[in-house]
Amino acid sequence: RVEKAVGQELTSRGFEKTESRAPDVLIHLHARIDQRIASDAIDREYRPCDVSDCRPFVYDTGTLLLDFIDTRTNRLVWRGWAENSLDGAIENQDWMEATIDDAVAKILARLPPRGARK
């Protein structure tokens, strides 16, 4: 799903996918899912709480990272990323796909236009 979303976004921005052995740029995708713990320690400082409302909250979060590598120099030329909670994603595939599409669009919105130099 990530590869498809990246391909569609890049095509809409004027980039062309090539099957040649000498592309200008390679894109490396990194995806990771972690469990995080959100504790409400700050709340405990300012108000008393009992066991029922001061427990840590465990949730899944996903990070998607896109690296653009210049094939002539083998150097990283651009990196974009997004992070989001994935709670409930396994149970709702449509939501997961929409979340991936949205993350890819937000990442690539920061990509400099084709042919732009720093």
Secondary structure, DSSP 8 states (H G I E B T S, - for coil): -HHHHHHHHHHHTT-----SS--SEEEEEEEEEEEEEE--HHHHHHS---TTTS--EEEEEEEEEEEEEETTTTEEEEEEEEEEE-TTTTT-HHHHHHHHHHHHHHHHHTS--TT---
